[in-house]
């Protein structure tokens, strides 16, 4: 995807290499501004992105720019900043990149961020269109995307405990002590970033990066490696633009890595919202399962159809002991990826999940539900976000002759009690 303009490049000393790289990537127009003139430049143009090519010693000016960006309405503006030599970043939550990184790497990373801006613009446009037609579209959550983000931590060396603590204090951690477990986690669940610690040899690291580079689903996934890692990573830069080696220790890695994780989680939130809008609000944008109204409507229809055709229909209730909203949403998203296309489900206010299996008798539903419960138990993020594993209980009921939706639900809920 070529870069979209206008792009504002902020630097007190002209960054010719960066400007040329942005031009080569198709960016137009490019507006160059000194730090003293950046607010004036933002008044004249509505930028698609902001690139901070050097730092600013005037903290009041930095704070003013930050406040201006926060006060904006409309699609977010990606801010990419060359990290300062003293280890800080120019702007809070900016997407930082090493000053020594090639300008072409910065341009490809900016293109990755602009893909999410395009998603945001599409969602906002669709919401406005629905609102203009008198419809009530679902709202984007106002919470920090980090609150629902999960990071895969792969490694088994001395840095693993420190990385686990540093990352786990901010987001959910999915641990993997082998490249096989890491690959399975990437395929099974939504991951918003990957941290590769020490303990893996060059071939293992190469294999893990190859898995991600070969799947377009992971194209924009942020990947951070400790600087001491063996093996070259430059050949993966074309396929993984957000891959970077960070050498200042676990805390510094987290500081530079989390803005990318937040952006990726925001992008996933936008994709779920688009699916909800495509389904005219029937899909819950938080989980990917049916919304309550759509679920009960479909359940009534499915019960009537099963009785008419004389086929089986079963319903399961998954409940999670000690779960909170975060783990409940995590379980619901996992279930939405695991269920058959002909089945449907919804999440309840108490974090339990009702799942309906169409054309399925009790024996077959028992096999499917137990398999799903086992996966949820061993894959769902625990409430403390620092480990995997939560108790998943499942109860089942199957449709009987002359059953109604109320009697069917009463049995599955009564069995749970």
Secondary structure, 3 states (H helix, E strand, C coil): CCCCCCEEEECCCCCHHHHHHHHHCCCCCEEEECHHHHHHHHHHCCCCEEEECCCCCCHHHHHHHHHHHHHCCCCCCEEEEECCCCCCCCCCCCEEECCCCCHHHHHHHHHHHHHHHHHHHHHHHHHHHHHHCCCCCCCCCCCCHHHHCEEEEECCCCCHHHHHHHHHCCCEEEEECCHHHHHHHHHHCCCCEEEECCCCCHHHHHHHHHHHHCCHHHCCCEEEEECCCCCCCHHHCCCCCCEEEECCCHHHHHHHHHHHHHHHHHHHHHHHHHHHHHCCCCECCCCCCECHHHHHHHHHHHHHHHHHHCCCEEEEEEEECCCCHHHHHHHHHHHHHHCCCCCEEEECCCCCEEEEEECCCHHHHHHHHHHHHHHHHHHCECCCCCCECCCEEEEEEECCCCCCHHHHHHHHHHHHC
